[in-house]
Amino acid sequence: MPSVAIKDATGAAPKRRSRTSGIDRILQILDFLQAAEKPATAYEIAHGIGAPLSTIYTIVEDLVGKNLLIRQNDGALWLGPRLYYYGLTYSRRLDLLGVANAEMHELSQKSGETVQICGRDNDMMVVLAMEEGRDHFQVTSRVGTRTPLNWTASGRLLVGHLAENEQVEIFSRCAKNSPTGRAEVDPVTLSQKAARALSDRLSIQAGESDFSVACIASPVCNPMGECLATISIVVPDIKVNQNEPDLIKLVKDSAKRIESRLGWA
């Protein structure tokens, strides 16, 4: 039997009700809480976005289970820690690199040396940005270069905020002999050096990864004390202790300015 369209009193076929997708409902819930700037019950959310209460209950339970929402003791719902981590990652890449790049340029001009911004990718240190100095000292690590954490001054800083057992576990897994044979490979010693370097806000390596090449690095830490990146000067090892200009002071001041410009200091 062929289907027949049922018409309303005016003779026109009723409009098909549009369905809201699951992802749209999730966004509506998150947007509602963001706009309210305070926790809300499932009933308040459903009423606020005009959705069936049963639908909201189902979605909310899923979001709570995935740490995208948290349920407080009184049953009210609020944005969860997983969203915070996403936001941290986004802001770190957007704001940190923009501010760090500007500071990298200033530091290179003041010191006359090659300056790098480095970050951590699991067991490796990665050069995120770089500006060459006036004398064009040859540096083998370029943007995108990945280096074992134990070879570099920056590598130690990037895990310096972690608990000792985490540091030891990481170095046990990733520490490798360097081309010069001078890089430390003992996990416990590396852990101690990492914690001390972060506390001093200074890490120096000379000749550990490349012959006659030194790196003077300082950490860029968020308000929780986590080292999210480093800024470093790469020079011939004979320049490490020079006084004019004072490279150690310059790099430490630059790291502090990055934190200050980001509102982290």
CORWOJO-V908989 format. One record per residue. N is the residue number from 1. PHI is phi in radians with two decimals (* if undefined). PSI is psi in radians with two decimals (none if undefined). D_FIRST is the distance of its C-alpha to the first C-alpha in whole Angstrom. Layout:
n->N phi->PHI psi->PSI d_first->D_FIRST
n->N phi->PHI psi->PSI d_first->D_FIRST
This chain:
n->1 phi->* psi->2.24 d_first->0
n->2 phi->-1.21 psi->2.57 d_first->4
n->3 phi->-1.32 psi->2.60 d_first->6
n->4 phi->-2.13 psi->2.24 d_first->9
n->5 phi->-1.30 psi->2.20 d_first->13
n->6 phi->-1.46 psi->2.26 d_first->15
n->7 phi->-1.85 psi->2.69 d_first->18
n->8 phi->-1.45 psi->-3.00 d_first->22
n->9 phi->-1.12 psi->-0.41 d_first->24
n->10 phi->-1.46 psi->-0.14 d_first->25
n->11 phi->1.63 psi->-0.08 d_first->22
n->12 phi->-1.65 psi->2.52 d_first->22
n->13 phi->-1.21 psi->2.35 d_first->19
n->14 phi->-1.11 psi->2.57 d_first->21
n->15 phi->-1.25 psi->2.43 d_first->23
n->16 phi->-1.24 psi->2.27 d_first->22
n->17 phi->-1.20 psi->2.25 d_first->25
n->18 phi->-1.32 psi->2.52 d_first->27
n->19 phi->-1.73 psi->2.47 d_first->28
n->20 phi->-1.60 psi->2.23 d_first->31
n->21 phi->-1.22 psi->2.83 d_first->32
n->22 phi->-1.06 psi->-0.72 d_first->35
n->23 phi->-1.18 psi->-0.61 d_first->37
n->24 phi->-1.14 psi->-0.70 d_first->37
n->25 phi->-1.11 psi->-0.72 d_first->37
n->26 phi->-1.06 psi->-0.80 d_first->40
n->27 phi->-1.12 psi->-0.66 d_first->42
n->28 phi->-1.08 psi->-0.71 d_first->41
n->29 phi->-1.13 psi->-0.83 d_first->43
n->30 phi->-1.14 psi->-0.72 d_first->46
n->31 phi->-1.12 psi->-0.67 d_first->46
n->32 phi->-1.09 psi->-0.81 d_first->46
n->33 phi->-1.17 psi->-0.68 d_first->49
n->34 phi->-1.11 psi->-0.76 d_first->51
n->35 phi->-1.18 psi->-0.65 d_first->51
n->36 phi->-1.25 psi->-0.52 d_first->52
n->37 phi->1.01 psi->0.53 d_first->55
n->38 phi->-2.83 psi->2.74 d_first->55
n->39 phi->-1.07 psi->2.72 d_first->53
n->40 phi->-2.55 psi->2.72 d_first->50
n->41 phi->-1.41 psi->2.86 d_first->48
n->42 phi->-1.05 psi->-0.66 d_first->44
n->43 phi->-1.10 psi->-0.77 d_first->44
n->44 phi->-1.12 psi->-0.68 d_first->46
n->45 phi->-1.15 psi->-0.84 d_first->44
n->46 phi->-1.03 psi->-0.77 d_first->40
n->47 phi->-1.14 psi->-0.70 d_first->41
n->48 phi->-1.19 psi->-0.59 d_first->43
n->49 phi->-1.81 psi->0.00 d_first->40
n->50 phi->1.20 psi->0.77 d_first->38
n->51 phi->-2.08 psi->2.68 d_first->36
n->52 phi->-1.04 psi->2.36 d_first->34
n->53 phi->-1.05 psi->-0.68 d_first->37
n->54 phi->-1.09 psi->-0.67 d_first->36
n->55 phi->-1.13 psi->-0.79 d_first->35
n->56 phi->-1.12 psi->-0.71 d_first->38
n->57 phi->-0.99 psi->-0.80 d_first->40
n->58 phi->-1.11 psi->-0.81 d_first->38
n->59 phi->-1.17 psi->-0.72 d_first->39
n->60 phi->-1.08 psi->-0.74 d_first->43
n->61 phi->-1.06 psi->-0.70 d_first->43
n->62 phi->-1.15 psi->-0.74 d_first->42
n->63 phi->-1.17 psi->-0.66 d_first->45
n->64 phi->-1.12 psi->-0.74 d_first->47
n->65 phi->-1.10 psi->-0.44 d_first->47
n->66 phi->-1.77 psi->0.20 d_first->47
n->67 phi->1.10 psi->0.35 d_first->50
n->68 phi->-1.49 psi->-0.39 d_first->49
n->69 phi->-2.30 psi->2.74 d_first->49
n->70 phi->-2.15 psi->2.60 d_first->52
n->71 phi->-1.86 psi->2.14 d_first->52
n->72 phi->-1.39 psi->3.00 d_first->55
n->73 phi->-1.04 psi->-0.53 d_first->57
n->74 phi->-1.52 psi->0.09 d_first->55
n->75 phi->1.62 psi->-0.20 d_first->52
n->76 phi->-1.21 psi->2.66 d_first->51
n->77 phi->-1.89 psi->2.54 d_first->50
n->78 phi->-2.54 psi->2.90 d_first->52
n->79 phi->-1.07 psi->2.41 d_first->52
n->80 phi->-1.63 psi->2.96 d_first->53
n->81 phi->-1.13 psi->-0.46 d_first->55
n->82 phi->-1.12 psi->-0.62 d_first->53
n->83 phi->-1.15 psi->-0.65 d_first->52
n->84 phi->-1.09 psi->-0.75 d_first->56
n->85 phi->-1.15 psi->-0.67 d_first->57
n->86 phi->-1.06 psi->-0.78 d_first->54
n->87 phi->-1.10 psi->-0.70 d_first->56
n->88 phi->-1.07 psi->-0.78 d_first->59
n->89 phi->-1.10 psi->-0.75 d_first->58
n->90 phi->-1.10 psi->-0.88 d_first->57
n->91 phi->-1.18 psi->-0.58 d_first->60
n->92 phi->-1.08 psi->-0.76 d_first->62
n->93 phi->-1.30 psi->-0.64 d_first->61
n->94 phi->-1.36 psi->-0.94 d_first->61
n->95 phi->-1.48 psi->-0.80 d_first->64
n->96 phi->-1.05 psi->-0.85 d_first->66
n->97 phi->-1.17 psi->-0.62 d_first->66
n->98 phi->-1.12 psi->-0.83 d_first->66
n->99 phi->-1.18 psi->-0.75 d_first->69
n->100 phi->-1.12 psi->-0.64 d_first->71
n->101 phi->-1.10 psi->-0.72 d_first->71
n->102 phi->-1.13 psi->-0.76 d_first->73
n->103 phi->-1.19 psi->-0.61 d_first->75
n->104 phi->-1.03 psi->-0.75 d_first->75
n->105 phi->-1.11 psi->-0.77 d_first->77
n->106 phi->-1.11 psi->-0.75 d_first->79
n->107 phi->-1.14 psi->-0.68 d_first->81
n->108 phi->-1.12 psi->-0.67 d_first->81
n->109 phi->-1.18 psi->-0.74 d_first->83
n->110 phi->-1.21 psi->-0.70 d_first->85
n->111 phi->-1.56 psi->-0.46 d_first->86
n->112 phi->1.33 psi->0.17 d_first->86
n->113 phi->-2.01 psi->2.96 d_first->84
n->114 phi->-1.29 psi->2.33 d_first->80
n->115 phi->-2.16 psi->2.45 d_first->78
n->116 phi->-2.25 psi->2.59 d_first->75
n->117 phi->-1.91 psi->2.20 d_first->72
n->118 phi->-2.18 psi->2.64 d_first->71
n->119 phi->-2.38 psi->3.13 d_first->68
n->120 phi->-1.96 psi->2.36 d_first->67
n->121 phi->-2.19 psi->1.63 d_first->64
n->122 phi->0.98 psi->-1.95 d_first->64
n->123 phi->-1.63 psi->0.19 d_first->67
n->124 phi->-2.19 psi->2.62 d_first->68
n->125 phi->-1.63 psi->2.41 d_first->70
n->126 phi->-2.16 psi->2.34 d_first->68
n->127 phi->-1.40 psi->2.00 d_first->70
n->128 phi->-1.58 psi->-0.55 d_first->67
n->129 phi->-2.73 psi->2.75 d_first->70
n->130 phi->-2.75 psi->2.50 d_first->73
n->131 phi->-2.34 psi->2.22 d_first->76
n->132 phi->-1.35 psi->2.58 d_first->79
n->133 phi->-1.40 psi->3.07 d_first->82
n->134 phi->-1.17 psi->-0.56 d_first->85
n->135 phi->-1.53 psi->0.00 d_first->87
n->136 phi->0.91 psi->0.76 d_first->83
n->137 phi->-0.99 psi->2.27 d_first->84
n->138 phi->-1.24 psi->2.05 d_first->82
n->139 phi->-2.03 psi->2.23 d_first->80
n->140 phi->-1.33 psi->-0.47 d_first->78
n->141 phi->-1.50 psi->2.12 d_first->75
n->142 phi->-1.97 psi->3.12 d_first->72
n->143 phi->-1.03 psi->2.25 d_first->69
n->144 phi->1.66 psi->-0.19 d_first->67
n->145 phi->-1.12 psi->2.34 d_first->69
n->146 phi->-1.96 psi->2.28 d_first->69
n->147 phi->-2.34 psi->2.45 d_first->72
n->148 phi->-0.93 psi->2.46 d_first->72
n->149 phi->-1.01 psi->-0.58 d_first->73
n->150 phi->-1.36 psi->-0.13 d_first->76
n->151 phi->-1.48 psi->-0.35 d_first->78
n->152 phi->-2.16 psi->2.71 d_first->78
n->153 phi->-1.10 psi->-0.74 d_first->79
n->154 phi->-1.15 psi->-0.67 d_first->75
n->155 phi->-1.01 psi->-0.71 d_first->74
n->156 phi->-1.20 psi->-0.70 d_first->76
n->157 phi->-1.11 psi->-0.66 d_first->75
n->158 phi->-1.16 psi->-0.30 d_first->71
n->159 phi->-2.03 psi->0.11 d_first->72
n->160 phi->-1.12 psi->-0.42 d_first->75
n->161 phi->-1.48 psi->-0.19 d_first->73
n->162 phi->-1.31 psi->2.80 d_first->71
n->163 phi->-1.11 psi->2.67 d_first->72
n->164 phi->-0.98 psi->-0.74 d_first->75
n->165 phi->-1.14 psi->-0.58 d_first->73
n->166 phi->-1.20 psi->-0.73 d_first->70
n->167 phi->-1.06 psi->-0.82 d_first->73
n->168 phi->-1.07 psi->-0.71 d_first->74
n->169 phi->-1.09 psi->-0.77 d_first->71
n->170 phi->-1.11 psi->-0.85 d_first->70
n->171 phi->-1.19 psi->-0.54 d_first->73
n->172 phi->-1.10 psi->-0.58 d_first->73
n->173 phi->-1.48 psi->-0.62 d_first->70
n->174 phi->-1.98 psi->-0.27 d_first->71
n->175 phi->-1.10 psi->2.23 d_first->75
n->176 phi->-2.31 psi->2.74 d_first->76
n->177 phi->-1.21 psi->2.40 d_first->79
n->178 phi->-1.57 psi->2.90 d_first->80
n->179 phi->-1.00 psi->-0.54 d_first->81
n->180 phi->-1.50 psi->-0.23 d_first->84
n->181 phi->1.33 psi->0.16 d_first->84
n->182 phi->-1.83 psi->-0.07 d_first->85
n->183 phi->-1.30 psi->2.37 d_first->82
n->184 phi->-1.14 psi->2.42 d_first->82
n->185 phi->-2.16 psi->-0.15 d_first->80
n->186 phi->-1.29 psi->2.12 d_first->81
n->187 phi->-1.05 psi->-0.70 d_first->78
n->188 phi->-1.20 psi->-0.77 d_first->80
n->189 phi->-1.09 psi->-0.74 d_first->82
n->190 phi->-1.09 psi->-0.70 d_first->79
n->191 phi->-1.09 psi->-0.75 d_first->78
n->192 phi->-1.12 psi->-0.74 d_first->81
n->193 phi->-1.15 psi->-0.65 d_first->82
n->194 phi->-1.13 psi->-0.81 d_first->78
n->195 phi->-1.13 psi->-0.71 d_first->79
n->196 phi->-1.17 psi->-0.71 d_first->82
n->197 phi->-1.09 psi->-0.75 d_first->81
n->198 phi->-1.16 psi->-0.69 d_first->78
n->199 phi->-1.10 psi->-0.68 d_first->81
n->200 phi->-1.43 psi->-0.18 d_first->83
n->201 phi->0.98 psi->0.61 d_first->81
n->202 phi->-2.74 psi->2.31 d_first->82
n->203 phi->-2.40 psi->2.27 d_first->82
n->204 phi->-2.22 psi->2.33 d_first->84
n->205 phi->-2.29 psi->2.45 d_first->84
n->206 phi->-2.37 psi->2.04 d_first->86
n->207 phi->1.29 psi->0.22 d_first->86
n->208 phi->-1.43 psi->-0.65 d_first->83
n->209 phi->-1.84 psi->-0.59 d_first->81
n->210 phi->-2.37 psi->2.47 d_first->83
n->211 phi->-1.08 psi->2.32 d_first->86
n->212 phi->1.14 psi->0.23 d_first->88
n->213 phi->-1.95 psi->2.32 d_first->85
n->214 phi->-2.13 psi->2.73 d_first->85
n->215 phi->-2.35 psi->2.27 d_first->82
n->216 phi->-2.01 psi->1.98 d_first->83
n->217 phi->-2.17 psi->2.61 d_first->79
n->218 phi->-2.34 psi->2.56 d_first->79
n->219 phi->-1.47 psi->2.63 d_first->75
n->220 phi->-1.93 psi->1.92 d_first->73
n->221 phi->-1.99 psi->2.49 d_first->72
n->222 phi->-1.39 psi->3.08 d_first->69
n->223 phi->-1.06 psi->-0.33 d_first->70
n->224 phi->-1.55 psi->0.04 d_first->69
n->225 phi->1.48 psi->0.18 d_first->72
n->226 phi->-1.49 psi->2.28 d_first->69
n->227 phi->-1.41 psi->1.89 d_first->71
n->228 phi->-1.63 psi->-0.35 d_first->68
n->229 phi->-2.87 psi->3.02 d_first->70
n->230 phi->-2.34 psi->2.73 d_first->73
n->231 phi->-2.10 psi->2.34 d_first->75
n->232 phi->-2.50 psi->2.68 d_first->78
n->233 phi->-1.89 psi->2.27 d_first->81
n->234 phi->-1.88 psi->2.13 d_first->82
n->235 phi->-2.48 psi->2.91 d_first->85
n->236 phi->-1.08 psi->2.48 d_first->88
n->237 phi->-1.05 psi->-0.37 d_first->89
n->238 phi->-1.24 psi->-0.20 d_first->93
n->239 phi->-1.65 psi->-0.09 d_first->91
n->240 phi->-0.97 psi->-0.76 d_first->90
n->241 phi->-1.76 psi->0.32 d_first->93
n->242 phi->-1.20 psi->2.70 d_first->94
n->243 phi->-1.81 psi->-0.33 d_first->95
n->244 phi->-2.37 psi->1.78 d_first->94
n->245 phi->-1.37 psi->2.82 d_first->91
n->246 phi->-1.41 psi->1.72 d_first->91
n->247 phi->-1.15 psi->-0.63 d_first->87
n->248 phi->-1.10 psi->-0.82 d_first->87
n->249 phi->-1.13 psi->-0.72 d_first->87
n->250 phi->-1.05 psi->-0.80 d_first->85
n->251 phi->-1.25 psi->-0.64 d_first->82
n->252 phi->-1.16 psi->-0.71 d_first->82
n->253 phi->-1.12 psi->-0.66 d_first->82
n->254 phi->-1.12 psi->-0.76 d_first->79
n->255 phi->-1.07 psi->-0.73 d_first->77
n->256 phi->-1.13 psi->-0.68 d_first->78
n->257 phi->-1.16 psi->-0.66 d_first->77
n->258 phi->-1.04 psi->-0.83 d_first->74
n->259 phi->-1.08 psi->-0.70 d_first->73
n->260 phi->-1.16 psi->-0.74 d_first->74
n->261 phi->-1.16 psi->-0.47 d_first->72
n->262 phi->-1.52 psi->-0.07 d_first->69
n->263 phi->1.39 psi->0.35 d_first->70
n->264 phi->-1.70 psi->-0.35 d_first->71
n->265 phi->-1.22 psi->none d_first->75
